[in-house]
Amino acid sequence: MTSPGRRAALAIDALRHGWPIRVDDAFTLLPAETGFGAAARSTRMLISGARAVTLKLANQREAALPEAPVLIRAADPFDLAGARALADPALDLANPLKGPFRAEELPDPAAARAAMELARIAGILPAFLVDPLNASEAQAVRASDLTEFTDSAHLVVASRARLPVAALDEAEIIAFRSVNDLREHVALVIGRQSGDRLPLVRLHSECLTGDVLGSLKCDCGPQLDAALAAMAEEARDGGWGVLLYLRQEGRGIGLINKLRAYQLQDQGFDTVDANQRLGLPNEARDFPVAARMLHLLGVGPIRLMTNNPAKVAALEGAGVAVAERVPHHLPANPHNARYLDTKRDRSGHLLD
């Protein structure tokens, strides 16, 4: 019998490949972005509340969250090209005329919410053709399967090795793997792990553009470098540090959707509004997995480097004792000043 976590993993894989899924036997859903089949047609789509607002649907106020699901019906059937044009706000300027549509009551809200979450985990746009004609066989999944899939208890240490780094040559890298998840998180222990001093800990979510390519649109690369330098200084003074490098690009929305958000930012939207226009949450990072990593490393109370009080609360809610919040603020540049202001003004980040 297929386990719940495996069913969720198979559904995510199906979405990435463009295959349909069937959620709770409520409906069959073909992803608008990745789906294929020239003959696939449906008069109904499942979209996000944020897209419903953009389309000025009557029930837009019923969408409590931007990523909440909304069922819409069109007079003429959608094909996949039309569905993609409706799903992606980056295409709005090229496809200004949409509709008319009407919103309908969701027959199974829990199944619809699960589908939107599966799309986020798969890194695709949260939009589907509903019960399409001429679709291939669907991968079955239940809304409750997501609980098993996201359970951080499945995370285990897969490998570890000595890794001299530029900040300090006394360092060890530890890789973690989950049976349900293809992402492989890592921890870097700087200095010698000891129970005599509380470790300086930084949770750093993967940012390809900032960490590797030196993007100036965010402060991720400088934050990573500064965190490693601070931990190295701590180790030289007899302490130690732990960097958790979490594979959750774009605060959990994935690399491609993050780049879509960048395109919307170039149109004038801030980071929060850009995510919302995509129908994606502004914060979708998995903090319980960080707590599990610390537990597997045998780390007790920590000193956490962050300017985000919500991150402290999330870790404490997952069972981590945060003895001290250590400010971690870096100067702005002309390209990321608005981004940093948005983190302060709309996401609650502190300046010290």
Number of C-alpha atoms within 10 A of each C-alpha: 3 7 11 19 23 18 20 27 22 18 26 26 16 21 26 19 14 18 22 29 27 21 23 18 12 16 17 21 26 32 31 31 22 18 24 19 15 11 11 19 22 21 18 24 28 28 27 30 28 25 26 27 16 12 17 13 18 13 16 19 12 10 16 11 15 22 25 23 29 26 25 20 19 16 11 13 18 22 20 24 14 14 24 21 18 24 26 20 22 19 12 14 8 9 12 9 10 12 12 11 20 17 18 13 10 15 11 13 15 16 22 25 18 21 29 24 22 21 23 22 19 20 20 23 26 27 29 31 31 24 21 23 15 12 20 14 11 16 20 17 25 21 18 16 18 20 12 17 20 18 15 19 12 16 20 15 16 12 11 14 11 13 16 13 15 12 17 17 13 16 23 19 19 19 17 19 17 20 12 20 16 10 12 15 22 22 23 22 26 33 24 15 20 13 13 9 15 20 25 27 28 24 19 21 21 24 26 15 19 18 18 11 10 15 17 17 18 21 23 22 21 18 20 21 13 16 24 25 16 19 25 26 18 18 21 14 10 13 21 26 30 28 21 23 20 24 20 20 20 23 19 23 26 20 19 14 22 22 13 18 27 19 15 20 17 11 11 11 16 20 20 19 20 26 26 21 25 28 28 29 22 19 13 17 19 18 20 20 22 23 22 21 25 19 13 13 15 10 19 15 18 21 19 25 23 23 20 18 13 13 17 21 14 15 19 15 13 15 15 21 17 17 13 14 18 15 14 18 18 14 9 16 13 8 13 16 16 16 18 23 15 17 19 15 11 12 16 13 19 15 14 11
